[in-house]
Amino acid sequence: EIGVDTTGDAGVDVFVNPGAVPAGGTPVSVRLWLRVRAQDSDRQLADTPADAYADRSWPASYDGYRRLLVHKTLQLRNVSQ
């Protein structure tokens, strides 16, 4: 997602999907997600809960693999207006 400044104060006012930056808005940050899965299954794990991020929903998994969702928001430097 793209963090957009719509008021001119250099702060994020709204997060939108790429390609949907409103007219007059300035992109000032980027929000990234990374969903990782363990290489080996864990027989003690019953299930992995459902996740929802980046306008997508991922159903719960019952395959015995651990999953982890990490996210980071990066501020864009030297944004021209």
PDB file with SEQRES, HELIX, SHEET and CRYST1 records, atoms N, CA, C and O in Angstrom:
SEQRES   1 A   81  GLU ILE GLY VAL ASP THR THR GLY ASP ALA GLY VAL ASP          
SEQRES   2 A   81  VAL PHE VAL ASN PRO GLY ALA VAL PRO ALA GLY GLY THR          
SEQRES   3 A   81  PRO VAL SER VAL ARG LEU TRP LEU ARG VAL ARG ALA GLN          
SEQRES   4 A   81  ASP SER ASP ARG GLN LEU ALA ASP THR PRO ALA ASP ALA          
SEQRES   5 A   81  TYR ALA ASP ARG SER TRP PRO ALA SER TYR ASP GLY TYR          
SEQRES   6 A   81  ARG ARG LEU LEU VAL HIS LYS THR LEU GLN LEU ARG ASN          
SEQRES   7 A   81  VAL SER GLN                                                  
SHEET    1 AA1 4 VAL A  14  VAL A  16  0                                        
SHEET    2 AA1 4 ILE A   2  ASP A   5 -1                                        
SHEET    3 AA1 4 THR A  26  ARG A  37 -1                                        
SHEET    4 AA1 4 ARG A  67  GLN A  75 -1                                        
SHEET    1 AA2 2 ASP A  51  TYR A  53  0                                        
SHEET    2 AA2 2 ARG A  56  TRP A  58 -1                                        
CRYST1    1.000    1.000    1.000  90.00  90.00  90.00 P 1           1          
ATOM      1  N   GLU A   1       0.836  -1.179   0.000  1.00  0.00           N  
ATOM      2  CA  GLU A   1       0.000   0.000   0.000  1.00  0.00           C  
ATOM      3  C   GLU A   1       0.878   1.238   0.000  1.00  0.00           C  
ATOM      4  O   GLU A   1       2.023   1.213   0.451  1.00  0.00           O  
ATOM      5  N   ILE A   2       0.317   2.318  -0.514  1.00  0.00           N  
ATOM      6  CA  ILE A   2       1.014   3.594  -0.594  1.00  0.00           C  
ATOM      7  C   ILE A   2       0.396   4.545   0.433  1.00  0.00           C  
ATOM      8  O   ILE A   2      -0.823   4.711   0.467  1.00  0.00           O  
ATOM      9  N   GLY A   3       1.223   5.165   1.261  1.00  0.00           N  
ATOM     10  CA  GLY A   3       0.765   6.181   2.203  1.00  0.00           C  
ATOM     11  C   GLY A   3       0.743   7.521   1.500  1.00  0.00           C  
ATOM     12  O   GLY A   3       1.756   7.952   0.948  1.00  0.00           O  
ATOM     13  N   VAL A   4      -0.402   8.185   1.514  1.00  0.00           N  
ATOM     14  CA  VAL A   4      -0.585   9.418   0.749  1.00  0.00           C  
ATOM     15  C   VAL A   4      -0.879  10.590   1.679  1.00  0.00           C  
ATOM     16  O   VAL A   4      -1.690  10.492   2.600  1.00  0.00           O  
ATOM     17  N   ASP A   5      -0.196  11.701   1.411  1.00  0.00           N  
ATOM     18  CA  ASP A   5      -0.455  12.966   2.107  1.00  0.00           C  
ATOM     19  C   ASP A   5      -1.421  13.756   1.233  1.00  0.00           C  
ATOM     20  O   ASP A   5      -1.094  14.111   0.101  1.00  0.00           O  
ATOM     21  N   THR A   6      -2.608  14.029   1.759  1.00  0.00           N  
ATOM     22  CA  THR A   6      -3.604  14.792   1.006  1.00  0.00           C  
ATOM     23  C   THR A   6      -3.773  16.211   1.535  1.00  0.00           C  
ATOM     24  O   THR A   6      -4.492  17.012   0.937  1.00  0.00           O  
ATOM     25  N   THR A   7      -3.115  16.532   2.658  1.00  0.00           N  
ATOM     26  CA  THR A   7      -3.299  17.852   3.267  1.00  0.00           C  
ATOM     27  C   THR A   7      -2.062  18.740   3.168  1.00  0.00           C  
ATOM     28  O   THR A   7      -2.116  19.910   3.546  1.00  0.00           O  
ATOM     29  N   GLY A   8      -0.942  18.202   2.662  1.00  0.00           N  
ATOM     30  CA  GLY A   8       0.260  19.001   2.503  1.00  0.00           C  
ATOM     31  C   GLY A   8       1.117  19.133   3.746  1.00  0.00           C  
ATOM     32  O   GLY A   8       2.026  19.962   3.778  1.00  0.00           O  
ATOM     33  N   ASP A   9       0.846  18.323   4.787  1.00  0.00           N  
ATOM     34  CA  ASP A   9       1.622  18.414   6.027  1.00  0.00           C  
ATOM     35  C   ASP A   9       2.735  17.367   6.108  1.00  0.00           C  
ATOM     36  O   ASP A   9       3.371  17.228   7.153  1.00  0.00           O  
ATOM     37  N   ALA A  10       2.979  16.631   5.022  1.00  0.00           N  
ATOM     38  CA  ALA A  10       4.012  15.597   4.904  1.00  0.00           C  
ATOM     39  C   ALA A  10       3.724  14.360   5.750  1.00  0.00           C  
ATOM     40  O   ALA A  10       4.596  13.502   5.889  1.00  0.00           O  
ATOM     41  N   GLY A  11       2.530  14.246   6.315  1.00  0.00           N  
ATOM     42  CA  GLY A  11       2.134  13.059   7.072  1.00  0.00           C  
ATOM     43  C   GLY A  11       1.162  12.219   6.273  1.00  0.00           C  
ATOM     44  O   GLY A  11       0.483  12.728   5.382  1.00  0.00           O  
ATOM     45  N   VAL A  12       1.092  10.937   6.584  1.00  0.00           N  
ATOM     46  CA  VAL A  12       0.181  10.037   5.885  1.00  0.00           C  
ATOM     47  C   VAL A  12      -1.252  10.306   6.345  1.00  0.00           C  
ATOM     48  O   VAL A  12      -1.550  10.278   7.539  1.00  0.00           O  
ATOM     49  N   ASP A  13      -2.122  10.564   5.388  1.00  0.00           N  
ATOM     50  CA  ASP A  13      -3.541  10.764   5.686  1.00  0.00           C  
ATOM     51  C   ASP A  13      -4.376   9.545   5.327  1.00  0.00           C  
ATOM     52  O   ASP A  13      -5.415   9.295   5.939  1.00  0.00           O  
ATOM     53  N   VAL A  14      -3.920   8.783   4.331  1.00  0.00           N  
ATOM     54  CA  VAL A  14      -4.659   7.601   3.892  1.00  0.00           C  
ATOM     55  C   VAL A  14      -3.693   6.634   3.220  1.00  0.00           C  
ATOM     56  O   VAL A  14      -2.739   7.050   2.562  1.00  0.00           O  
ATOM     57  N   PHE A  15      -3.952   5.330   3.395  1.00  0.00           N  
ATOM     58  CA  PHE A  15      -3.207   4.298   2.678  1.00  0.00           C  
ATOM     59  C   PHE A  15      -4.096   3.779   1.556  1.00  0.00           C  
ATOM     60  O   PHE A  15      -5.266   3.469   1.781  1.00  0.00           O  
ATOM     61  N   VAL A  16      -3.545   3.685   0.352  1.00  0.00           N  
ATOM     62  CA  VAL A  16      -4.302   3.222  -0.813  1.00  0.00           C  
ATOM     63  C   VAL A  16      -3.492   2.147  -1.534  1.00  0.00           C  
ATOM     64  O   VAL A  16      -2.293   1.995  -1.303  1.00  0.00           O  
ATOM     65  N   ASN A  17      -4.167   1.409  -2.406  1.00  0.00           N  
ATOM     66  CA  ASN A  17      -3.479   0.424  -3.233  1.00  0.00           C  
ATOM     67  C   ASN A  17      -2.670   1.125  -4.309  1.00  0.00           C  
ATOM     68  O   ASN A  17      -3.025   2.229  -4.722  1.00  0.00           O  
ATOM     69  N   PRO A  18      -1.598   0.514  -4.769  1.00  0.00           N  
ATOM     70  CA  PRO A  18      -0.821   1.124  -5.854  1.00  0.00           C  
ATOM     71  C   PRO A  18      -1.719   1.411  -7.057  1.00  0.00           C  
ATOM     72  O   PRO A  18      -2.580   0.605  -7.411  1.00  0.00           O  
ATOM     73  N   GLY A  19      -1.506   2.554  -7.668  1.00  0.00           N  
ATOM     74  CA  GLY A  19      -2.318   2.946  -8.815  1.00  0.00           C  
ATOM     75  C   GLY A  19      -3.584   3.687  -8.441  1.00  0.00           C  
ATOM     76  O   GLY A  19      -4.329   4.112  -9.325  1.00  0.00           O  
ATOM     77  N   ALA A  20      -3.848   3.854  -7.153  1.00  0.00           N  
ATOM     78  CA  ALA A  20      -5.075   4.514  -6.715  1.00  0.00           C  
ATOM     79  C   ALA A  20      -4.787   5.773  -5.906  1.00  0.00           C  
ATOM     80  O   ALA A  20      -5.595   6.170  -5.066  1.00  0.00           O  
ATOM     81  N   VAL A  21      -3.637   6.403  -6.153  1.00  0.00           N  
ATOM     82  CA  VAL A  21      -3.295   7.633  -5.430  1.00  0.00           C  
ATOM     83  C   VAL A  21      -4.260   8.728  -5.873  1.00  0.00           C  
ATOM     84  O   VAL A  21      -4.369   8.996  -7.070  1.00  0.00           O  
ATOM     85  N   PRO A  22      -4.965   9.366  -4.937  1.00  0.00           N  
ATOM     86  CA  PRO A  22      -5.936  10.394  -5.315  1.00  0.00           C  
ATOM     87  C   PRO A  22      -5.261  11.608  -5.950  1.00  0.00           C  
ATOM     88  O   PRO A  22      -4.106  11.921  -5.663  1.00  0.00           O  
ATOM     89  N   ALA A  23      -6.010  12.277  -6.816  1.00  0.00           N  
ATOM     90  CA  ALA A  23      -5.503  13.482  -7.473  1.00  0.00           C  
ATOM     91  C   ALA A  23      -5.104  14.505  -6.421  1.00  0.00           C  
ATOM     92  O   ALA A  23      -5.854  14.753  -5.476  1.00  0.00           O  
ATOM     93  N   GLY A  24      -3.940  15.091  -6.579  1.00  0.00           N  
ATOM     94  CA  GLY A  24      -3.448  16.073  -5.622  1.00  0.00           C  
ATOM     95  C   GLY A  24      -2.753  15.479  -4.429  1.00  0.00           C  
ATOM     96  O   GLY A  24      -2.193  16.214  -3.615  1.00  0.00           O  
ATOM     97  N   GLY A  25      -2.773  14.166  -4.298  1.00  0.00           N  
ATOM     98  CA  GLY A  25      -2.110  13.500  -3.183  1.00  0.00           C  
ATOM     99  C   GLY A  25      -0.654  13.229  -3.500  1.00  0.00           C  
ATOM    100  O   GLY A  25      -0.291  13.026  -4.658  1.00  0.00           O  
ATOM    101  N   THR A  26       0.180  13.226  -2.473  1.00  0.00           N  
ATOM    102  CA  THR A  26       1.604  12.967  -2.636  1.00  0.00           C  
ATOM    103  C   THR A  26       1.971  11.692  -1.882  1.00  0.00           C  
ATOM    104  O   THR A  26       1.755  11.615  -0.673  1.00  0.00           O  
ATOM    105  N   PRO A  27       2.527  10.678  -2.576  1.00  0.00           N  
ATOM    106  CA  PRO A  27       2.971   9.470  -1.868  1.00  0.00           C  
ATOM    107  C   PRO A  27       4.131   9.813  -0.932  1.00  0.00           C  
ATOM    108  O   PRO A  27       5.118  10.411  -1.360  1.00  0.00           O  
ATOM    109  N   VAL A  28       4.014   9.438   0.343  1.00  0.00           N  
ATOM    110  CA  VAL A  28       5.064   9.734   1.323  1.00  0.00           C  
ATOM    111  C   VAL A  28       5.581   8.488   2.039  1.00  0.00           C  
ATOM    112  O   VAL A  28       6.583   8.562   2.749  1.00  0.00           O  
ATOM    113  N   SER A  29       4.911   7.338   1.862  1.00  0.00           N  
ATOM    114  CA  SER A  29       5.388   6.117   2.495  1.00  0.00           C  
ATOM    115  C   SER A  29       4.871   4.902   1.733  1.00  0.00           C  
ATOM    116  O   SER A  29       3.963   4.996   0.907  1.00  0.00           O  
ATOM    117  N   VAL A  30       5.481   3.759   2.041  1.00  0.00           N  
ATOM    118  CA  VAL A  30       5.087   2.486   1.451  1.00  0.00           C  
ATOM    119  C   VAL A  30       4.939   1.480   2.579  1.00  0.00           C  
ATOM    120  O   VAL A  30       5.805   1.389   3.449  1.00  0.00           O  
ATOM    121  N   ARG A  31       3.846   0.725   2.572  1.00  0.00           N  
ATOM    122  CA  ARG A  31       3.613  -0.319   3.567  1.00  0.00           C  
ATOM    123  C   ARG A  31       3.802  -1.673   2.888  1.00  0.00           C  
ATOM    124  O   ARG A  31       3.149  -1.975   1.889  1.00  0.00           O  
ATOM    125  N   LEU A  32       4.706  -2.487   3.445  1.00  0.00           N  
ATOM    126  CA  LEU A  32       5.041  -3.791   2.862  1.00  0.00           C  
ATOM    127  C   LEU A  32       4.687  -4.914   3.833  1.00  0.00           C  
ATOM    128  O   LEU A  32       4.763  -4.741   5.049  1.00  0.00           O  
ATOM    129  N   TRP A  33       4.304  -6.056   3.288  1.00  0.00           N  
ATOM    130  CA  TRP A  33       4.041  -7.251   4.078  1.00  0.00           C  
ATOM    131  C   TRP A  33       4.846  -8.395   3.500  1.00  0.00           C  
ATOM    132  O   TRP A  33       5.113  -8.449   2.300  1.00  0.00           O  
ATOM    133  N   LEU A  34       5.229  -9.310   4.378  1.00  0.00           N  
ATOM    134  CA  LEU A  34       5.900 -10.526   3.970  1.00  0.00           C  
ATOM    135  C   LEU A  34       5.321 -11.664   4.801  1.00  0.00           C  
ATOM    136  O   LEU A  34       5.400 -11.657   6.029  1.00  0.00           O  
ATOM    137  N   ARG A  35       4.745 -12.626   4.122  1.00  0.00           N  
ATOM    138  CA  ARG A  35       4.169 -13.797   4.789  1.00  0.00           C  
ATOM    139  C   ARG A  35       5.088 -14.974   4.495  1.00  0.00           C  
ATOM    140  O   ARG A  35       5.279 -15.351   3.339  1.00  0.00           O  
ATOM    141  N   VAL A  36       5.652 -15.547   5.548  1.00  0.00           N  
ATOM    142  CA  VAL A  36       6.618 -16.633   5.376  1.00  0.00           C  
ATOM    143  C   VAL A  36       6.083 -17.918   6.001  1.00  0.00           C  
ATOM    144  O   VAL A  36       5.294 -17.896   6.945  1.00  0.00           O  
ATOM    145  N   ARG A  37       6.537 -19.032   5.445  1.00  0.00           N  
ATOM    146  CA  ARG A  37       6.130 -20.344   5.931  1.00  0.00           C  
ATOM    147  C   ARG A  37       7.364 -21.147   6.286  1.00  0.00           C  
ATOM    148  O   ARG A  37       8.378 -21.079   5.590  1.00  0.00           O  
ATOM    149  N   ALA A  38       7.282 -21.905   7.362  1.00  0.00           N  
ATOM    150  CA  ALA A  38       8.397 -22.763   7.767  1.00  0.00           C  
ATOM    151  C   ALA A  38       8.696 -23.783   6.676  1.00  0.00           C  
ATOM    152  O   ALA A  38       7.807 -24.200   5.934  1.00  0.00           O  
ATOM    153  N   GLN A  39       9.957 -24.176   6.593  1.00  0.00           N  
ATOM    154  CA  GLN A  39      10.359 -25.154   5.583  1.00  0.00           C  
ATOM    155  C   GLN A  39       9.838 -26.549   5.927  1.00  0.00           C  
ATOM    156  O   GLN A  39       9.450 -27.309   5.040  1.00  0.00           O  
ATOM    157  N   ASP A  40       9.833 -26.877   7.207  1.00  0.00           N  
ATOM    158  CA  ASP A  40       9.402 -28.207   7.648  1.00  0.00           C  
ATOM    159  C   ASP A  40       8.096 -28.111   8.418  1.00  0.00           C  
ATOM    160  O   ASP A  40       7.844 -27.125   9.109  1.00  0.00           O  
ATOM    161  N   SER A  41       7.271 -29.136   8.296  1.00  0.00           N  
ATOM    162  CA  SER A  41       6.005 -29.143   9.021  1.00  0.00           C  
ATOM    163  C   SER A  41       6.245 -29.418  10.503  1.00  0.00           C  
ATOM    164  O   SER A  41       7.269 -29.982  10.887  1.00  0.00           O  
ATOM    165  N   ASP A  42       5.295 -29.014  11.314  1.00  0.00           N  
ATOM    166  CA  ASP A  42       5.358 -29.192  12.766  1.00  0.00           C  
ATOM    167  C   ASP A  42       4.142 -30.020  13.162  1.00  0.00           C  
ATOM    168  O   ASP A  42       3.015 -29.527  13.118  1.00  0.00           O  
ATOM    169  N   ARG A  43       4.357 -31.250  13.540  1.00  0.00           N  
ATOM    170  CA  ARG A  43       3.245 -32.158  13.846  1.00  0.00           C  
ATOM    171  C   ARG A  43       2.443 -31.713  15.076  1.00  0.00           C  
ATOM    172  O   ARG A  43       1.300 -32.137  15.250  1.00  0.00           O  
ATOM    173  N   GLN A  44       3.021 -30.871  15.922  1.00  0.00           N  
ATOM    174  CA  GLN A  44       2.316 -30.398  17.109  1.00  0.00           C  
ATOM    175  C   GLN A  44       1.404 -29.215  16.806  1.00  0.00           C  
ATOM    176  O   GLN A  44       0.587 -28.839  17.647  1.00  0.00           O  
ATOM    177  N   LEU A  45       1.528 -28.627  15.628  1.00  0.00           N  
ATOM    178  CA  LEU A  45       0.727 -27.458  15.264  1.00  0.00           C  
ATOM    179  C   LEU A  45      -0.614 -27.912  14.708  1.00  0.00           C  
ATOM    180  O   LEU A  45      -0.666 -28.665  13.735  1.00  0.00           O  
ATOM    181  N   ALA A  46      -1.692 -27.455  15.323  1.00  0.00           N  
ATOM    182  CA  ALA A  46      -3.030 -27.849  14.868  1.00  0.00           C  
ATOM    183  C   ALA A  46      -3.448 -27.062  13.627  1.00  0.00           C  
ATOM    184  O   ALA A  46      -3.945 -27.639  12.659  1.00  0.00           O  
ATOM    185  N   ASP A  47      -3.247 -25.747  13.659  1.00  0.00           N  
ATOM    186  CA  ASP A  47      -3.636 -24.932  12.515  1.00  0.00           C  
ATOM    187  C   ASP A  47      -2.947 -23.582  12.583  1.00  0.00           C  
ATOM    188  O   ASP A  47      -2.405 -23.200  13.620  1.00  0.00           O  
ATOM    189  N   THR A  48      -2.974 -22.873  11.486  1.00  0.00           N  
ATOM    190  CA  THR A  48      -2.468 -21.510  11.413  1.00  0.00           C  
ATOM    191  C   THR A  48      -3.674 -20.609  11.216  1.00  0.00           C  
ATOM    192  O   THR A  48      -4.447 -20.836  10.286  1.00  0.00           O  
ATOM    193  N   PRO A  49      -3.869 -19.593  12.054  1.00  0.00           N  
ATOM    194  CA  PRO A  49      -5.070 -18.765  11.936  1.00  0.00           C  
ATOM    195  C   PRO A  49      -5.117 -17.978  10.625  1.00  0.00           C  
ATOM    196  O   PRO A  49      -4.096 -17.783   9.965  1.00  0.00           O  
ATOM    197  N   ALA A  50      -6.306 -17.537  10.265  1.00  0.00           N  
ATOM    198  CA  ALA A  50      -6.501 -16.745   9.053  1.00  0.00           C  
ATOM    199  C   ALA A  50      -5.818 -15.388   9.208  1.00  0.00           C  
ATOM    200  O   ALA A  50      -5.689 -14.869  10.317  1.00  0.00           O  
ATOM    201  N   ASP A  51      -5.390 -14.829   8.102  1.00  0.00           N  
ATOM    202  CA  ASP A  51      -4.758 -13.513   8.078  1.00  0.00           C  
ATOM    203  C   ASP A  51      -5.532 -12.616   7.124  1.00  0.00           C  
ATOM    204  O   ASP A  51      -6.134 -13.093   6.162  1.00  0.00           O  
ATOM    205  N   ALA A  52      -5.514 -11.319   7.393  1.00  0.00           N  
ATOM    206  CA  ALA A  52      -6.104 -10.336   6.486  1.00  0.00           C  
ATOM    207  C   ALA A  52      -5.166  -9.140   6.435  1.00  0.00           C  
ATOM    208  O   ALA A  52      -4.891  -8.506   7.453  1.00  0.00           O  
ATOM    209  N   TYR A  53      -4.682  -8.844   5.242  1.00  0.00           N  
ATOM    210  CA  TYR A  53      -3.776  -7.717   5.045  1.00  0.00           C  
ATOM    211  C   TYR A  53      -3.751  -7.371   3.567  1.00  0.00           C  
ATOM    212  O   TYR A  53      -4.041  -8.211   2.715  1.00  0.00           O  
ATOM    213  N   ALA A  54      -3.402  -6.125   3.273  1.00  0.00           N  
ATOM    214  CA  ALA A  54      -3.263  -5.644   1.894  1.00  0.00           C  
ATOM    215  C   ALA A  54      -4.501  -5.934   1.058  1.00  0.00           C  
ATOM    216  O   ALA A  54      -4.396  -6.376  -0.086  1.00  0.00           O  
ATOM    217  N   ASP A  55      -5.665  -5.686   1.630  1.00  0.00           N  
ATOM    218  CA  ASP A  55      -6.939  -5.924   0.940  1.00  0.00           C  
ATOM    219  C   ASP A  55      -7.140  -7.373   0.503  1.00  0.00           C  
ATOM    220  O   ASP A  55      -7.873  -7.639  -0.449  1.00  0.00           O  
ATOM    221  N   ARG A  56      -6.496  -8.299   1.189  1.00  0.00           N  
ATOM    222  CA  ARG A  56      -6.654  -9.716   0.871  1.00  0.00           C  
ATOM    223  C   ARG A  56      -6.882 -10.479   2.159  1.00  0.00           C  
ATOM    224  O   ARG A  56      -6.437 -10.072   3.232  1.00  0.00           O  
ATOM    225  N   SER A  57      -7.575 -11.580   2.034  1.00  0.00           N  
ATOM    226  CA  SER A  57      -7.799 -12.467   3.178  1.00  0.00           C  
ATOM    227  C   SER A  57      -7.210 -13.831   2.844  1.00  0.00           C  
ATOM    228  O   SER A  57      -7.396 -14.356   1.746  1.00  0.00           O  
ATOM    229  N   TRP A  58      -6.503 -14.387   3.808  1.00  0.00           N  
ATOM    230  CA  TRP A  58      -5.923 -15.713   3.654  1.00  0.00           C  
ATOM    231  C   TRP A  58      -6.618 -16.631   4.647  1.00  0.00           C  
ATOM    232  O   TRP A  58      -6.641 -16.334   5.841  1.00  0.00           O  
ATOM    233  N   PRO A  59      -7.183 -17.732   4.184  1.00  0.00           N  
ATOM    234  CA  PRO A  59      -7.902 -18.628   5.099  1.00  0.00           C  
ATOM    235  C   PRO A  59      -6.942 -19.324   6.057  1.00  0.00           C  
ATOM    236  O   PRO A  59      -5.733 -19.363   5.833  1.00  0.00           O  
ATOM    237  N   ALA A  60      -7.499 -19.862   7.109  1.00  0.00           N  
ATOM    238  CA  ALA A  60      -6.704 -20.644   8.055  1.00  0.00           C  
ATOM    239  C   ALA A  60      -6.107 -21.847   7.335  1.00  0.00           C  
ATOM    240  O   ALA A  60      -6.712 -22.387   6.408  1.00  0.00           O  
ATOM    241  N   SER A  61      -4.934 -22.260   7.758  1.00  0.00           N  
ATOM    242  CA  SER A  61      -4.250 -23.396   7.143  1.00  0.00           C  
ATOM    243  C   SER A  61      -4.222 -24.556   8.127  1.00  0.00           C  
ATOM    244  O   SER A  61      -3.994 -24.365   9.321  1.00  0.00           O  
ATOM    245  N   TYR A  62      -4.452 -25.748   7.619  1.00  0.00           N  
ATOM    246  CA  TYR A  62      -4.454 -26.938   8.464  1.00  0.00           C  
ATOM    247  C   TYR A  62      -3.426 -27.950   7.969  1.00  0.00           C  
ATOM    248  O   TYR A  62      -3.625 -29.157   8.103  1.00  0.00           O  
ATOM    249  N   ASP A  63      -2.326 -27.457   7.397  1.00  0.00           N  
ATOM    250  CA  ASP A  63      -1.337 -28.350   6.807  1.00  0.00           C  
ATOM    251  C   ASP A  63      -0.123 -28.606   7.697  1.00  0.00           C  
ATOM    252  O   ASP A  63       0.796 -29.313   7.283  1.00  0.00           O  
ATOM    253  N   GLY A  64      -0.097 -28.050   8.907  1.00  0.00           N  
ATOM    254  CA  GLY A  64       0.989 -28.308   9.840  1.00  0.00           C  
ATOM    255  C   GLY A  64       2.217 -27.432   9.666  1.00  0.00           C  
ATOM    256  O   GLY A  64       3.245 -27.698  10.289  1.00  0.00           O  
ATOM    257  N   TYR A  65       2.145 -26.401   8.842  1.00  0.00           N  
ATOM    258  CA  TYR A  65       3.274 -25.490   8.662  1.00  0.00           C  
ATOM    259  C   TYR A  65       3.030 -24.195   9.437  1.00  0.00           C  
ATOM    260  O   TYR A  65       1.946 -23.614   9.377  1.00  0.00           O  
ATOM    261  N   ARG A  66       4.037 -23.763  10.152  1.00  0.00           N  
ATOM    262  CA  ARG A  66       3.942 -22.483  10.849  1.00  0.00           C  
ATOM    263  C   ARG A  66       4.104 -21.356   9.841  1.00  0.00           C  
ATOM    264  O   ARG A  66       4.910 -21.452   8.915  1.00  0.00           O  
ATOM    265  N   ARG A  67       3.339 -20.290  10.025  1.00  0.00           N  
ATOM    266  CA  ARG A  67       3.425 -19.122   9.159  1.00  0.00           C  
ATOM    267  C   ARG A  67       3.568 -17.881  10.026  1.00  0.00           C  
ATOM    268  O   ARG A  67       3.093 -17.833  11.161  1.00  0.00           O  
ATOM    269  N   LEU A  68       4.229 -16.887   9.466  1.00  0.00           N  
ATOM    270  CA  LEU A  68       4.455 -15.643  10.178  1.00  0.00           C  
ATOM    271  C   LEU A  68       4.239 -14.491   9.210  1.00  0.00           C  
ATOM    272  O   LEU A  68       4.721 -14.522   8.078  1.00  0.00           O  
ATOM    273  N   LEU A  69       3.522 -13.489   9.652  1.00  0.00           N  
ATOM    274  CA  LEU A  69       3.290 -12.292   8.860  1.00  0.00           C  
ATOM    275  C   LEU A  69       4.074 -11.147   9.482  1.00  0.00           C  
ATOM    276  O   LEU A  69       3.884 -10.824  10.654  1.00  0.00           O  
ATOM    277  N   VAL A  70       4.947 -10.536   8.705  1.00  0.00           N  
ATOM    278  CA  VAL A  70       5.697  -9.376   9.168  1.00  0.00           C  
ATOM    279  C   VAL A  70       5.362  -8.203   8.262  1.00  0.00           C  
ATOM    280  O   VAL A  70       5.067  -8.381   7.080  1.00  0.00           O  
ATOM    281  N   HIS A  71       5.409  -7.003   8.829  1.00  0.00           N  
ATOM    282  CA  HIS A  71       5.098  -5.820   8.024  1.00  0.00           C  
ATOM    283  C   HIS A  71       6.010  -4.671   8.423  1.00  0.00           C  
ATOM    284  O   HIS A  71       6.555  -4.635   9.526  1.00  0.00           O  
ATOM    285  N   LYS A  72       6.158  -3.749   7.507  1.00  0.00           N  
ATOM    286  CA  LYS A  72       7.015  -2.590   7.735  1.00  0.00           C  
ATOM    287  C   LYS A  72       6.471  -1.437   6.904  1.00  0.00           C  
ATOM    288  O   LYS A  72       6.058  -1.624   5.760  1.00  0.00           O  
ATOM    289  N   THR A  73       6.474  -0.247   7.488  1.00  0.00           N  
ATOM    290  CA  THR A  73       6.120   0.966   6.760  1.00  0.00           C  
ATOM    291  C   THR A  73       7.380   1.783   6.593  1.00  0.00           C  
ATOM    292  O   THR A  73       8.056   2.106   7.570  1.00  0.00           O  
ATOM    293  N   LEU A  74       7.695   2.116   5.356  1.00  0.00           N  
ATOM    294  CA  LEU A  74       8.910   2.865   5.026  1.00  0.00           C  
ATOM    295  C   LEU A  74       8.536   4.271   4.578  1.00  0.00           C  
ATOM    296  O   LEU A  74       7.671   4.452   3.722  1.00  0.00           O  
ATOM    297  N   GLN A  75       9.195   5.260   5.164  1.00  0.00           N  
ATOM    298  CA  GLN A  75       8.985   6.643   4.740  1.00  0.00           C  
ATOM    299  C   GLN A  75       9.817   6.901   3.490  1.00  0.00           C  
ATOM    300  O   GLN A  75      10.986   6.521   3.427  1.00  0.00           O  
ATOM    301  N   LEU A  76       9.215   7.544   2.503  1.00  0.00           N  
ATOM    302  CA  LEU A  76       9.941   7.902   1.296  1.00  0.00           C  
ATOM    303  C   LEU A  76      10.703   9.195   1.545  1.00  0.00           C  
ATOM    304  O   LEU A  76      10.162  10.144   2.111  1.00  0.00           O  
ATOM    305  N   ARG A  77      11.945   9.226   1.127  1.00  0.00           N  
ATOM    306  CA  ARG A  77      12.771  10.417   1.310  1.00  0.00           C  
ATOM    307  C   ARG A  77      12.786  11.230   0.033  1.00  0.00           C  
ATOM    308  O   ARG A  77      12.593  10.699  -1.060  1.00  0.00           O  
ATOM    309  N   ASN A  78      13.017  12.519   0.181  1.00  0.00           N  
ATOM    310  CA  ASN A  78      13.158  13.411  -0.978  1.00  0.00           C  
ATOM    311  C   ASN A  78      11.951  13.378  -1.905  1.00  0.00           C  
ATOM    312  O   ASN A  78      12.098  13.336  -3.126  1.00  0.00           O  
ATOM    313  N   VAL A  79      10.772  13.397  -1.326  1.00  0.00           N  
ATOM    314  CA  VAL A  79       9.547  13.389  -2.115  1.00  0.00           C  
ATOM    315  C   VAL A  79       9.358  14.786  -2.706  1.00  0.00           C  
ATOM    316  O   VAL A  79       9.284  15.773  -1.973  1.00  0.00           O  
ATOM    317  N   SER A  80       9.280  14.861  -4.033  1.00  0.00           N  
ATOM    318  CA  SER A  80       9.047  16.167  -4.670  1.00  0.00           C  
ATOM    319  C   SER A  80       7.548  16.407  -4.762  1.00  0.00           C  
ATOM    320  O   SER A  80       6.759  15.482  -4.956  1.00  0.00           O  
ATOM    321  N   GLN A  81       7.181  17.667  -4.616  1.00  0.00           N  
ATOM    322  CA  GLN A  81       5.756  18.003  -4.634  1.00  0.00           C  
ATOM    323  C   GLN A  81       5.378  18.766  -5.863  1.00  0.00           C  
ATOM    324  O   GLN A  81       4.213  19.125  -6.032  1.00  0.00           O  
TER     325      GLN A  81                                                      
END                                                                             
